Amino acid sequence: MVPHRSEAALSGFLAAQGHRWRRGVKVVVSDGSKSYAAAIAERLGHARHVLDRFHVIGWFAAGLTAVRRDVQRRPEGAKPAFDPEVFRARFVLMKRPDTLGADERSRLDALFETHPRLKAA
């Protein structure tokens, strides 16, 4: 953790650790910050750079939510304005597959059959 979220701050911190310390770093975990990625590439180019799963899951969830919202919209003037089945599936779509019950799995299978784009997401 460095006080500022900038390439200069992280690069300065890494430089201050010394060559021997940096050479011993094998894996670096960070969020998706471009400034952090640049500093890591510059100072720890030999290390494996891994994105933390909290942020990666958040990005996937946001993407899935955007697709679900787009899929559930109906043409302007339609009543209701959205597909209620797609809307009601918003929580089950976010569940881990290994925690789905049989009813939830069947519900998702039917939804995916109707909306292949949602399945792809």
C-alpha angles and dihedrals in degrees: 000000000000126000096246131040097231138113091240094053095050093040090051091050092049093046090052091057092068134236096279093053093046091049089057093056109103103169132026121194119198143146120263095276111146091209092054091046090053093050092046092049091049099045103023103029091143093057125088110251113214126184114227115253095231091067095038092053089047091054092049091047091050091049093049091048091051091051092045091051091049093047094048094054116102127203115289112277094025117131117253096027091220138037104262094205092057091045093050091051093063095103098041089049089062096051122105109257092235091059097052118115122223092260092050092048091051091048092052092045090055091046092049091049089056096040112034091174090061090050091052091051 
